[in-house]
């Protein structure tokens, strides 16, 4: 059973070593979750609270997306007072799936032709 921290249950985390590749790919197949991962990759660890992301979903859906990312070993969360803050488990995930995050994080927009 998960430990209770303050008024809510602490999130359960799956280590990337326990994640099948299809689970990782499914977690990264959603545009909202890709946005979350990309924003976390560009932020210092433990600085982004769940509510600080600009995504087009409500609170319940956002909670679900973070649950999927935790279950895939991509995100770790901890409570700091009333805030739940996040970090991308980049090192651990890269050790399990070398190169996968690099593909997700790269800017794949088409290059603009020179003017």
JOMO-V228056 format. One line per field, one symbol per residue. ss: DSSP state (@ for helix, = for strand, . for the rest). phi: phi as a letter, one per 20 degrees, with the letter a starting at -180 (. if undefined). burial: # if it has 16 or more other C-alpha atoms within 10 Angstrom, else .. A space follows every 10 residues. Layout:
ss=???
phi=???
burial=???
//
This chain:
ss=...==..==. .....@@@.. @@@@@@@... @@@@@@@@@@ @......==@ @@......@@ @@@@@@@@@@ @...====== ..======.@ @@@@@@...@ @@@@@..... .....
phi=.ffecmecff fecdfgfeef gffffffeee gffffgffff fecffmddeg feeececfff ffgfffffff femecdcbec meeddcbfeg gfffffcgnf fgffefedff ffffe
burial=.........# #.#.##..#. ...#..##.. .######### #....#.### .......... .#..###### #########. ...####### ..#..##... #......... .....
//
